[in-house]
Amino acid sequence: MAIPVCPLMSAGNDIEIVCAQEKCAWYLKNYKTCSVYLLAHNAALDIKMKQSQAAQKK
């Protein structure tokens, strides 16, 4: 299993920072993941849906 990396603490650093998991306010215990990853995933799905809708209108 890969060691989770913190996307917020690692941004702009040469060294990746390990996720603090339950010690972090951004960590979603129920999903066992970072809320930043969930936000990015949901945004990608939203973009994909909008692109699909735009393609159907043509």
LINUR-V777660 format. One record per helix or strand of 2 or more residues. SS is the DSSP state (H for helix, E for strand). FROM is the first residue (numbers start at 0). TO is the last residue. Records with the same first field share a line. If there is no record, write none. Layout:
SS=FROM-TO ; FROM-TO
This chain:
H=6-9 ; 20-22 ; 34-56
E=26-27 ; 32-33
